[in-house]
Amino acid sequence: MTGPTNNEWIHDWNQASTPLIPPGTRILLNDETLRDGLQNPSVYDPSIEEKIEILHLMEALGIESLNIGLPGAGPRAVAHTEALAREIATNHMKIRPNAAARTVEADIRPIAEISQRVGIAIEAATFLGSSPIRRLVEDWTVDHLERTTEKAVRFAVEHNLPSMYVTEDTIRTDPATVKRLYTTAIRSGARAIVLCDTVGHATPQGAYNLIKFAIDEVVKPSGEKIRVDWHGHNDRGLAIANSLWAVAAGANCVHAAANSLGERVGNTPMELMLVNLRLMGLIDRDLSRLKEYCEKVATATHTTIPPNYPVIGRDAFRTATGVHAAAIIKAYHKKDAALADAVYSGVPSHLFGLDQIIEIGPMRARMPRRLPSPSSPTSATKRMVRRGWMCASWHARAMAMRAARPVPLSEMPGARRRSPS
C-alpha cells in the first residue's frame, strides 16, 4: 500500500528516505472519546442514545476498540457502560470494548459483572500513577505500587477479564520503576500494557525512547505475547507526531479521542490519526463518514469544531484567495477532479468524502471593470486577456453562486466524482 501522492506531478520528499514506520505495519486504534474524552471540564456527558450513535460511527470507520466507560464511577456510568457493551454484543460488532478502572477491586468488579450479564469479553484497563512526582504528592512507595498492581491484575484475570495494565505519567517515570511495575503486571496476567504521556510532556523522541525501552526491557524478557499501547495528550501540540514515533518504536495500538477531547487540551485526535495513517499508506479503508463522526461527537458533547481545524473544519477545503482559487479552477477545466483536489491541498478531500469549495473573499485580485473578449485581441497580449477573461467570468459566476451557497467542484457541470478509496 502506498500513499496517495505517488505520481509524476508531485515529488514527495516524505518518501525520500526509509519510512519511519515500515509499509504493512498493522496499527490498531483505541477510541477514548466516550471515557477519557469526557473528562474535559467543558464537555457535556452525552445521552446513551447519542453514545450508541457514536459507537456505530466508530465501527463504520474501522476503529478496532473503544473504552466504554468507568463503571466504578456510579450508577449512570454502570448503565451506560452496560448499554454500550450490549449494543456491541447484540449487533455482533467488530469493535472490541474495554473499560477503565482504578487498581482497586471496587472498580474492577462492576466490569466483571457487566461482562457476565452481557456475555461479551470486556478488557479491564486498570490504571495507577507511577511517576516520582506523583509518588511524592501521594506519599506512595514503589513497593506499594507493585503490590497494588499485582493484586488488581490478578483480580481481573481471576474474574475472566482480559487485563490491560496502565501507568499514568509513564513518560516522566524512572526506568527502574517502569520495568518493575510492568514486569509485575505481565507476570500477574496482563496481556496488554499502556504507556502514557498523561500530562502532554513527551516529544516524539521521548515517546520513541519509552516504547523501545518497554519492549526491550519488559516485553521481550517476559516471553509473553504482549500488546503495547501508547496513550498521549496534546499539551505541546505533538500528540500525532508522538503517536507515530511510538508506533515506529514498536507500539501496536494508539489511543485517541474524537476532536482531541480530553483533560486540559485533550487526547491525541482520532480523526487526524486516521487521516495520517491513510495518507501514509498504512491503512486503506472508507473514511467518508469521518466528518459525520466528528460533528456527531461535537454536537453530543456541546463542543465546537474550529473552522480552521484540519480536514473536518469548515474551512479545511474552502478557499477565498484568488491565486489559489484560479489554480483550482484551471485544474477543474482540465476535467481532472484529482488534479483540482491536490493542486492547493496536501490532503485530498475526496479520500474523506468531502469537496474543495471556492468562494470569493477579500484576498482575491482586483479585476478590471471591463475586459475584451478573448476572440478580439487589441491592447493586451492574447494570453493576458484570456486569463483576465477567465477570471472575470469565473468571478461573475462565483458571485452569483455565493448568493445561494458555496458550490463544491464536484457539483459543477462536467466534474467527475471520485468515490472515496
N, C-alpha and C positions, 0 to 999 in steps of 0.2 A: 504494500500500500504506500502510495506517495502523496505528498501534499498537493493542493490544488493549483500551486503556482509554477508547476513544472511545465513550461512551454517556451517556445522560441522568442516570445515577446517580453518575457520577464526573466532577468538574470537574478536568481535567488541566492544572495550571499548567506542566507540562513543554512544553505546546504553545501557551502563551500568547504566544509571540513567534516570529519566524522561526527555524526549526530550525538548529542548528549544522551539521548535515550535511543537505544538500538531499535530499528524497524521491527515490528512484530511483537514488541513488548506488550504484554497484557496488563492493562491498568484498570483496576476496579475503582468505583466511586461510591462513597457512602454519604447519603444526604442527611445533614444535621438540621435542616430547616425547621422541622416540627418539634425539636427539643432544644438544642443549643441555640438555634436561631431565634427562639422566642425569649431568650434571656435578656435581650436588649430592653432598656427601660422605656423606649419609645414605641415598642411593639405591642400590638393587641393580640391576645390569645384567640385564634380563630375558633369557630364552632366546629363540631365534629364533622358536620356535613362539608364544610369548607376543607377541612383536613383530608377527608376522603377524596375530594376532587383533586387536591394537590398530589395525593398519593398516586392516583391514576395518571396524572401528568408525568410524575417521576417514572412510572412504568413505561409510558409512551416514549420517553427519552432514553430508555435503556439503562437507567441508573440501577446499579446492582443491589444496593441495600440502603436502608434508612434507619434512623433512630426514631422509634415511635413514641418515646416519652420516658419520663422518670416516674413510674407508678408509686414509688415511695413518697412522693410529694403530697399525696392526699387523694380523696375520693374522685375529684374531677380528673386528675391525672390517670388514675386507675381506669376509669370509664373510657377515656379517650384512647389510652394505650390498648385496651382490650378491643375496642371497636375497630381500630386500625388493623390489629392482628387478625381479627375475624374477617375483615374485608379481604385481606390477603389470602386467607385460607379458603374462604367461600368462593372466591373468583380464580383460585389456582394461579395466582400471580407469580411472576418470576422473581420479583424483587424480594429480598430477604430482610426480615425485621431484626433489629437489636433494640435493647432498652438500657437506659443508663441507671446506675446505682452507685451510691457511695459504698465503700468497702465495709458495710455493716449488714448483718443478716436481715434487719428490718426493711432494708431497701431491696435486697435480692429476693426475699420470699414472695412479694407480690408478682415479680416477673415469672417465677416458677408456677404460681397459681394461675396466672393468665395463660401461660403456655399449656398447662394441663386442661384448662376449660375450653380453650380454642382448638387444641390438638395440632399445634404448629410449633416448631423449634424457634425460640427467641434467644438470640445471643445476649448474654449478660455483660454489659460494658461497665465493669467495676473500676472506679477511679479514686485516686487519693493524691494529695500534694506530696512532692518529694524534694523540692529544691532546698538548699541550705537556708535561704531567706524565709521560706515558709516554715521550715522546721524551727527557726529562731522565734518566729511570731507565735507558733503553736506550742512551743516547748516540747517538741517531738524529738525522739531519738531514732536513729536508723534501725535499731533493734526493734523498736515499737512498730515502725512501718513494715518491717519484714514479717513480724508476727501477724499484723493486720492483713497483709497481703495473702499470706498462706491460709489463714482462716477463711477469708472471703472467697478466694478462688476455690478452695476445697468445698465450701458450702454450695457454691454454684454448680460445680461438677456433680456433687452428690445428689443434687436435685435435677439432674439431667439437662442442665443448661450449658450450651456451648459457652466457653469463657473467653472474653476479650478483656485483657488487663491494660489499664490506662494509668499513666502517672501524669499529673498536671505539671506544667513548667519544666518538662524534661530538658528543654534547651538550656536551662540555667542550673542544671543539676550536675554534680561532680561525677566523673566516670565510675568511681568505686560504688557509689550508691545506685547509679543506673544499672550497672552489672549485677549487683546484689539483689535488687528488687525484681528485675525482670527474670533473672535466673530462678528465683524463688517462685515466681508466678508460673513459669513453664513447668518447673518440677511439680507444682501443685495441680497442674492440669490445664492451664491456659493454652490455647492454640492460636491465639491472635494477640499481638501486643501493639499498643498505640503509643507513639512518641509524639509529644505535644509541644507546640510553641504557644502556650496559653496566653501569654501577655504580648505577643507580637514583637518579640525581641530578635528573632532569627534573621540572618542574611542567608542568601542561597548557599554560600559555602558552609555556614553553620548547620543548615538543615542536612546538607550532604554529609558533613563530618559525623553528626549524631547518628544518622541512619547507618552509615558504614560501620561505626563503632558497635552499634547494637547487633548488627548482623555478624560481624567478625568475632565479637567477644561474648555474645549471648546466644544467638540463634544457632550458628554453626556448631559450637561446642555442645549444645543440647542434644544434637542428633535427632531432633523432632522436626516435623513439617510445620512451620510456624508462619502465619500470615503477618506481615509487618505493615502497619498503617501509619500515615502521617496526618496529624491534625494541627492546622495552623491558623493564626489570626492575622489581621491585616493592618495592624497599627502603624507599620512603616511603609505600607503600600507594596509590600513584597510577597504577599501571600501566594500569588500564582507562580512567581519565579521560585519561591521556596519549595512549593509543591512539586514543580517539575524537577528541581535538583534532588529532592528527596526520592523521587522515582528513579532518577539517574543513579542514585546510590544503592538502589535495590528495594525501595518500598513497593509493596504490592497494591496498596489501596490509599486513596486520598479522601479525607473527609472535607466536606464543603457544604455551604448553605446558599439557597437562592438569594440573589440580590445582596450577597455579602452580609446577611443578617447575623446578629450575634452580639456578644458582650462588647461594649465600647464601640469600636468602628467595625466590628464584625469578623466573621469567619472567611476563609477562602471562598470566593464566589463560585458557586457551582456552574452557573451559565458560562463563565469565562474559562473554567476548566474544560467544559465540553467544547467550546469554541476552539481553544488552543490545541486540544488533543485532535480535533478534526482537522485543523489546518496543518498540523504536524504529521498527518497521515497515520496517527496511532489508533484512531477509531474510525469506523465507517458505518454510520447509522443515520436514520432520518431524524433531523433536528428541526423540522419545520414547525414544531409546537413549542420551541424554546421560549419565544416571546410570550406566548399564552401562559406558560408555566410561571414566568417571572411576574407577569401582570396579575395573575391569579393570586400569587403569594403577596404581592404588594397590596391588593385590594383586601385580602383576608386579614392582613396584619395592620391595616390602616397606615401603611407607609407609602412613600412615593419613590419613583424611579427618576433620577435626574435626567433632563433632556439630552445631555451630552454623554450619558452612560454608554460604554461600548456595546455595540450590536443591538441591544434592546431599547436603548434610549430613543426618544422621538426624533432626535437629530442625527442619529448614527449613520443613516444612509440618505440624508437630506441635505442638499446644498443650495445656497443662495448667492454664491460667489460666481461672477461672470466667467472667469477663466476656467474654473472647474466645470461649471455648467456647460460651457461651449464644448469642452473636450468630451464630455459625456454625450452630448447631442451628436457630435461628429461621429463618435463610435456607434451610436444608435443608428445613424444614417447609413452605416456600413452593414446594417442588418445583422449585427452580431451582439446578442444580449450579453454574452460573457465578456466581450471587449468593453462594453459600456459599464459592466459591473466592476471591472478591475482597473480601468484607466485612472481613476482617482480614489480608489478604495483598496486597502490592503486586506480587507475581509470581504469576500464575495457574498453579497446579500442573499443570493438565491440558495446558498447552502443552508440557510436558516429560515427559508420560507418567506423572505422579505424582498423589498424592491428598492432600487435607487429612486429618489424623488427630487425633482428640481423645482425651486421656487425663485422668484425674482426678489433679491434683497438689496440692502443699501450698498453692498460692495461690488455691484455689477458695474461694468464700464459704462461711461456716459455715451449714449448713441446720438449721432447727428439727427436733426429733426427730419431731414429728407435724404433719401439715398436713391440714386438712379437704379433702374433695373439692370441685372447682370447682362442683359442682351444688348444694352446700349452703352458701350464703353466711351466715356467722354473725358472727364477730368482725372480720375484716378486709374490706377492700373486695374486690369480685369480681376486680378487676384484679390486686391483690397476691396473692390466693390462687391465681389461675390461674398467675401467674408462679412462685410458690413450688412449686405442684404440678408444673408442667412441669419445673422444675429438679430437684426431688426425684425425680421419675420417671426423668428422664434420668440423674441421679446413680446411682440403683439399677441401671439398665440398664448404664451405663458401667462400674460397679464389677464387675458380673458379666462383662462382655465383657473387661475388663482382665485378669481371671484367666487368660484364654486368650491374647489378644494384642490390640494396638491395632487398631481397626477403621476403615478408611478410609470416608469418607462415601459413596463410590461403591458400597460393598458393602451399604449399608443398604437395606431394602425401599423401593421407590418411587423410588430415586435414578436420575437419568437420566445415563448415562455419556456424557461428551463425548470424541469422538476428538480426538487432537492435530491442530492445524491449523498 
